[in-house]
Amino acid sequence: MPELPEVETIARGIEPLVLNKTIVQVTIRYAGILHTDLEQFEKQVSGRTIVRVWRRAKLLIFDLEPDLHLVFHLKMTGKVWLPQDGQSIDKHTHLIFSLNDGSRIFFEDMRKFGYCALFDKSGLLAWRFYSQLGPEPLHLSENEFIKIFSGRKSRIKALLLDQRVIAGIGNIYADESLFMAGIHPETPGCAVGKEDLKKLYHGLVQVLNQAIEAGGSSFRDYRNALGYSGMFQEKFLIYGKKGQCCPHCQTMVETRKVAGRTSCICPSCQKLSTDTVSQNE
Ligand SMILES: [Zn+2]
């Protein structure tokens, strides 16, 4: 699933390509991908000019003048991109936005878990999913980050993945930052010491920024605005490394299920202490 760095890369890549261009036509090839009434969608989007492309959590948002927000959640396999010459529509192309300069924005999704919705400003703010989103990790201070986890009994990995607690983080960057901080993913949030939370904060900020610089991670399907892969997957320390050696201590990397997701950990660098286990019960 595209996480914060991937969606940020898409937004930054697409914005200069579409800014101040007008959507002249919308082609809906699979209406099930829309979370907005079909007729309303067609009527309201056509003729609108794109004035901003941005990200909130894992949502990709196009602002249309004067006050509409075209929102995409890419989920597992969604892609929003501008095909270059010679690249054509396939069976996974569900929405096509034709612009006044002849270019087209495609929304593709092989598994169809993603969606597109249209809101006006008050509608966006009233949308439960949006209004409940936690803070952006790159906008938090160290102290604000530490406060988020104090008094929380849920496991630290579950908290990192919970979009209401902190926004934009998924399995990749949760595993990478927990490894960097030497924290076991099953440690209850309230049992992670302040010094370790500081390490987690700095690890997370570092890994998110490095991944944005590298154009995101293309572990499975993610592609950027022009359909190219990101590079950060080559920098993973722990994610997807099961059976390989830990880059710090050479112990073999293991996996375990935490919060329903497979987590990669080094059992030597990320120990679950008995203290924290008892607090988890
Ligand atoms: Zn290790």
Residues whose N, C-alpha, C, O or C-beta is under 5 A from the ligand:
A	BS01	ZN	C246 H248 C249 Q250 T251 C266 S268 C269
